[in-house]
Every structure is written in C-alpha cells, then in structure tokens.
Amino acid sequence: MSPEKKKTIKILKIRMRKAAYKIRRYLFGLSVIGAIAATPTSLNGQTHGERNDNGKKIKINIAERRAALEQRKQLSSPSGYSRMIMIDIDNEVADRANWLIDEFLAASAKHLKALKTATRNGQKTKYVKKNFFDIVYRNGHLSGRNNYCVTAINRALIDANACGDLNNVLPEYDSEGFNAVECRRFVNHLRQKGFDDCIKSGRFNIRELDAGDIVMTPRGGGLYHATTYIGNGKVRSFNNDGEWNLKKGTGIIIKTKEIAQKAIKQELERQKLIAPQTNGHQVIPLAKAQKIMQILYNGRNPDNLMAQQLLQKNNSKMLAASPVDNTIVRRHNATREI
C-alpha cells in the first residue's frame, strides 16, 4: 500500500472517530432533555448536553442533569420517564372555577324564570317545595311557604355541581340539608369546611364583587337575605323574585369562585396529582397531567391549548364520563328537572 493511501485511510478513521463522538454526545444530550420534558412548552430555559455545534462547545448544566436523572428514577414506567409536561395549575384551576360559576349563574337564571312562570300559574308554593326544599333538604318537610332565598341558591349550586367539583363544599342533602336552608347556618357550614378565608363580613364595595358572589344583607332581627351578584351592580334575588340593583353596602359576602378554586385544588392534591402548597407552573408526568385534565375538563369542551396537546399525546378521548378515581357524584345525584 502506498504511503499516500495509508495517509488517506488514517485521515478517514480519525474523521469517523470524531463523527462517532459527536453522535454519542448528541444522543446523550437528547436523553437528558427527554428526562426533563417532552414538550416545547417545558423546554424553555433548559441547556443541551455538551457537544460540538458549528465548532462551538455547549456545556451541560450539571445540576439540571442530576435533577433530570433523579426524575427518571422516580417515575415507575421505563418508557414513560421522559414524558413530562408543564402546566400552569393556577390558570387551569381558575378556568375550571370560571366555568363552574357560569354553570351556577345559568342554573339560577333558569330557576328564576321557571319560578316566575309557576307564580303566574298559581303554582309558586308547589314549585318551591318540589324544586328547592325537597331537593336541598328533603328530610326537612318544609312546605314551600318558608323563606327560600338561600335554598334556591343552594339548588343552583347543586345543578352546577354535576361533575362533583363542590362535593366537599355543599351540605349533604340527606344529613346536613338544614345548613342549606338558612343563611347563617350556611355561612357557619362553609367556615367549618375550611372556607373561612373566602367569606367577608362588614361593609363592602360593589366594585369588589365578582359575578357569582353570594351577598347576604341584613333584614332585621339577626336575619339575612341571600342574593347572587350577577354583575353591573345587580343581584338575582329569590323570595323577592327578580333582578334588582344592589343598594346595601353591609353584610356577608361569600366569594363563590374562590371557594371553587380552593375545593378543586384540594381534590387534585388529595389524588396526589399536584404538589401541595405549590402555585403556578408545575412539571408533571404526562399520565398525571392527563388525569388532571380529565378532572378540569370533565363536562367541558377541551378547546384549551394545553388540553389539545394532551389529547394529541394520548391518541384517545381525554375526557372521562366520571371522575378519574371512579368516584360518583355522591351528593344530589337524584335532582329533578324543572
């Protein structure tokens, strides 16, 4: 073999070794990235493995490499360790709570309209008994002539709770219904459930109210009248069946949306789908993220970008017909249609 040919072969071997080195470093970098996240939304700010890139070296962040490898060890599925996704838990929970408030307001409007029709037909007392008291407090044997302001609100909340978001909030109709038919008892019930931070007492400014807030104004003798704030300075009122301008600036405000957000987050924590006491963005294994979306989009159209991403990854229907842990909506599941 001529010296020139030997030299050419030597150069080719050197180049092949360099190419093999580059490929190994590149594949190693991909494994590190995969352990951190599987979607572009969760790769922001991450560094790749060390490799030659157009003659420049990019160094691995050792702390990130170790964190990624630790995450790999913690996940049980060998094929699923690299499937992570970043979710803005607070935003997703807030969107779910907003949807729940819309359902509550729609149910309230539906009952008010039906009640007005029943009143014109001389059937008001029958309607109140059948659709309010017999649903909210069926063992109370109330006639339909009692004050029903907060009872009507609880019936609308029951309708909104079709997917069970408020299971740990609303009184059990068969054992705690008495807490849902009187204003002060309902407030005390919510406080005992741990939602005291969502209840405000004293003077209030209308500008501080959100649609769906329950507003209880004093009517003398230590009693209150419960209404639902619907926006634009108006409340939806039962007993005084209609929508009226809110005039009084003193009473008890129940921040319904805040209660919903807190209850939804507590359920996600109970099922160990999110880290307790953690706000904002969380990096979550895809399997858990899909379960989270099953809960947060149950009953809703999954038109959110995050839901669409998970739907594509799962290649099957993401929404569950029942809650992900197979629990059934255990409260008020026998409510009557109007």
C-alpha positions in Angstrom: 0.0 0.0 0.0 1.4 3.3 -1.0 2.2 6.0 1.7 -0.5 8.3 0.2 -3.2 5.6 0.5 -2.2 4.9 4.1 -2.4 8.6 4.9 -5.9 8.8 3.4 -7.2 5.8 5.4 -5.7 7.3 8.6 -7.5 10.6 8.0 -10.8 8.8 7.3 -10.5 6.8 10.5 -9.9 10.0 12.5 -12.9 11.6 10.9 -15.1 8.6 11.6 -14.0 8.6 15.3 -14.8 12.3 15.6 -18.2 11.7 13.9 -19.0 8.8 16.3 -18.0 11.0 19.3 -20.4 13.8 18.1 -23.2 11.3 17.6 -22.7 9.9 21.1 -22.7 13.3 22.7 -25.7 14.3 20.7 -27.7 11.3 21.8 -26.6 11.8 25.4 -27.9 15.3 25.2 -31.2 14.1 23.9 -31.6 11.7 26.8 -31.0 14.4 29.3 -33.5 16.7 27.6 -36.1 13.9 27.4 -35.8 13.2 31.1 -36.6 16.8 31.8 -39.5 17.3 29.4 -41.2 16.0 26.3 -42.9 19.2 25.0 -41.6 22.5 23.7 -43.5 24.3 26.4 -41.4 22.7 29.1 -38.0 23.1 27.5 -37.7 26.8 27.9 -34.5 27.8 29.7 -33.0 24.2 29.6 -29.5 23.5 28.3 -28.4 20.7 26.0 -25.7 18.2 26.6 -22.1 19.2 25.7 -21.4 18.8 22.0 -19.6 20.4 19.1 -22.0 22.7 17.3 -20.5 24.6 14.4 -17.2 24.4 16.1 -18.6 25.7 19.5 -18.9 23.8 22.7 -22.1 24.0 24.8 -21.6 22.8 28.3 -24.1 20.7 30.3 -25.7 22.2 33.4 -24.7 19.6 35.9 -27.4 20.4 38.4 -30.1 20.1 35.7 -28.6 16.8 34.6 -28.7 15.4 38.1 -32.3 16.6 38.5 -33.3 15.0 35.3 -31.7 11.7 36.2 -33.4 11.8 39.6 -36.8 12.3 37.9 -36.0 9.4 35.7 -35.5 7.2 38.8 -38.7 8.3 40.4 -41.0 7.5 37.6 -42.1 3.9 37.5 -42.6 3.4 33.8 -39.4 2.8 31.9 -41.0 4.0 28.7 -42.7 6.9 30.3 -40.0 8.6 32.2 -39.3 11.2 29.5 -42.9 12.2 29.0 -43.3 15.3 31.1 -45.4 18.4 30.6 -45.5 21.8 32.3 -48.9 23.0 33.4 -49.9 26.4 34.9 -52.1 24.8 37.6 -53.4 28.2 38.9 -54.7 29.2 35.5 -56.2 25.9 34.7 -58.0 25.7 38.1 -59.2 29.3 37.7 -60.6 28.4 34.2 -62.4 25.5 35.7 -63.8 27.7 38.5 -65.0 30.3 36.0 -66.8 27.6 34.1 -68.4 26.4 37.3 -69.6 29.9 38.2 -71.1 30.3 34.7 -73.0 27.0 35.3 -74.2 28.3 38.7 -75.5 31.6 37.2 -77.2 29.8 34.3 -78.9 27.4 36.7 -80.0 30.3 38.9 -81.5 32.2 35.9 -83.3 29.0 34.8 -84.9 28.5 38.2 -85.9 32.2 38.4 -87.6 32.1 35.0 -89.4 28.9 35.9 -90.5 30.2 39.3 -92.0 33.3 37.7 -94.0 31.1 35.3 -95.2 29.0 38.2 -96.2 32.1 40.1 -98.3 33.4 37.2 -100.0 30.0 37.1 -100.7 29.9 40.8 -98.1 27.1 41.4 -95.4 29.0 43.2 -95.6 27.2 46.6 -95.7 23.8 44.8 -92.7 24.8 42.7 -90.6 26.0 45.7 -91.4 22.8 47.6 -90.7 20.4 44.8 -87.6 22.1 43.2 -86.0 23.8 46.2 -86.8 22.3 49.6 -87.4 18.7 48.6 -84.0 18.7 46.7 -81.8 20.7 49.1 -83.4 19.4 52.4 -85.7 16.6 51.6 -86.0 15.4 55.2 -87.0 18.9 56.4 -90.6 18.5 55.4 -90.8 22.2 54.6 -94.0 23.3 52.9 -92.7 25.8 50.3 -94.0 28.8 52.2 -90.8 29.3 54.1 -88.2 31.8 53.1 -86.2 30.1 50.3 -83.6 32.7 49.3 -80.5 30.7 50.3 -82.3 27.4 49.5 -82.7 28.5 45.8 -79.1 29.4 45.7 -78.1 26.0 47.0 -80.3 24.3 44.4 -78.5 26.3 41.7 -75.1 25.2 43.2 -76.3 21.6 43.2 -77.1 21.9 39.5 -73.7 23.4 38.8 -72.1 20.5 40.7 -72.9 17.9 38.1 -69.3 16.8 37.9 -68.7 16.8 41.7 -66.4 19.8 42.0 -68.2 21.0 45.1 -68.7 17.6 46.8 -66.6 18.7 49.7 -68.3 22.1 50.0 -72.1 21.7 49.8 -74.1 20.3 52.7 -75.1 16.7 52.3 -78.8 16.9 51.4 -79.7 13.8 53.5 -77.8 14.7 56.6 -76.8 18.4 56.5 -79.6 19.9 54.5 -80.6 22.1 57.4 -77.4 24.1 56.8 -78.6 24.9 53.3 -82.0 26.5 54.1 -80.9 29.3 56.5 -78.3 32.0 55.8 -76.3 32.0 59.0 -76.2 28.2 59.2 -74.9 28.0 55.6 -72.1 30.5 56.4 -71.2 28.5 59.5 -71.2 25.3 57.4 -68.7 26.8 55.0 -66.5 28.0 57.8 -66.4 24.6 59.4 -65.5 23.1 56.0 -62.4 25.3 56.0 -63.5 28.2 53.7 -63.5 30.9 56.2 -60.9 32.8 54.2 -63.4 33.0 51.3 -66.1 34.8 53.5 -66.0 38.6 54.1 -68.2 40.4 56.7 -69.0 44.1 57.3 -69.0 46.9 54.8 -68.3 46.1 51.2 -67.9 48.0 47.9 -69.8 46.8 44.9 -66.7 47.2 42.8 -65.1 44.5 44.9 -67.8 41.9 44.0 -67.4 39.3 41.3 -70.2 37.6 39.3 -71.3 34.6 41.3 -70.6 36.0 44.8 -73.3 35.3 47.3 -74.4 38.5 49.0 -76.2 38.3 52.3 -77.7 41.6 53.5 -79.3 42.1 57.0 -83.1 42.3 57.1 -83.5 42.8 60.9 -83.7 40.5 63.9 -80.3 39.0 63.1 -81.6 37.5 59.9 -80.2 37.9 56.4 -81.5 37.8 52.8 -79.2 35.9 50.4 -78.8 37.1 46.8 -76.4 36.3 43.9 -74.4 39.1 42.4 -74.7 38.9 38.6 -72.6 42.0 37.7 -73.3 45.6 36.7 -74.4 46.4 40.2 -77.3 43.9 40.2 -78.2 40.9 42.2 -80.5 37.9 41.5 -83.0 37.6 44.3 -85.3 34.8 45.3 -88.2 35.5 47.8 -88.2 38.9 46.0 -88.1 37.0 42.7 -86.2 39.1 40.2 -83.0 41.0 39.5 -82.5 44.2 41.3 -79.9 46.9 41.9 -77.8 46.2 45.0 -78.2 49.1 47.4 -76.9 48.0 50.8 -73.2 48.0 51.4 -73.1 46.0 54.6 -73.5 42.2 55.1 -71.7 38.9 54.4 -70.0 38.2 51.1 -69.3 34.6 50.1 -66.7 34.5 47.3 -68.0 31.5 45.4 -65.3 31.4 42.8 -62.5 31.4 45.5 -64.3 28.5 47.2 -64.5 26.6 43.9 -60.8 27.2 43.2 -59.8 26.0 46.7 -62.0 22.9 46.5 -60.7 21.9 43.1 -57.1 22.3 44.1 -57.7 20.3 47.3 -59.1 17.5 45.2 -56.1 17.5 42.9 -53.8 17.3 46.0 -55.9 14.6 47.5 -55.4 12.5 44.5 -51.7 13.3 44.6 -51.8 14.8 41.1 -50.2 18.1 42.1 -47.7 19.1 44.8 -49.5 20.6 47.8 -48.9 24.3 48.6 -47.3 24.8 45.2 -48.6 27.6 43.0 -48.1 28.5 39.3 -46.3 26.2 36.9 -45.6 22.6 37.7 -43.7 20.0 35.7 -45.9 16.9 35.8 -45.6 13.4 34.3 -47.9 13.1 31.3 -50.0 10.3 32.8 -50.8 12.5 35.8 -51.3 15.6 33.5 -53.9 13.6 31.6 -55.8 12.7 34.8 -55.7 16.4 35.8 -57.2 17.4 32.5 -59.9 14.7 32.9 -60.9 16.4 36.1 -60.6 20.0 34.9 -62.3 19.5 31.6 -64.9 17.0 32.6 -68.2 18.4 31.3 -66.4 21.0 29.2 -65.2 21.1 25.7 -61.4 20.6 25.6 -60.7 23.6 23.4 -57.8 24.9 25.6 -54.4 24.6 24.0 -53.0 22.6 26.9 -55.9 20.1 26.7 -55.4 19.8 22.9 -51.7 19.0 23.5 -52.5 16.2 25.9 -55.3 14.9 23.7 -52.8 14.5 20.8 -50.3 12.8 23.0 -52.9 10.4 24.4 -54.3 9.5 21.0 -57.7 8.7 22.6 -60.5 10.6 24.2 -59.2 12.5 27.1 -62.5 13.4 28.9 -63.9 10.9 31.4 -67.6 10.1 31.8 -67.0 10.1 35.5 -64.2 11.4 37.8 -60.8 9.9 37.2 -60.7 8.0 40.5 -64.1 6.4 39.7 -65.9 8.2 42.5 -69.5 9.0 41.7 -71.0 12.4 42.3 -72.4 11.4 45.7 -74.4 14.5 46.5 -77.7 15.5 45.0 -77.5 13.0 42.1 -81.2 12.5 42.1 -82.2 16.1 41.4 -85.4 16.6 39.4 -85.6 18.5 36.2 -87.8 21.5 36.1 
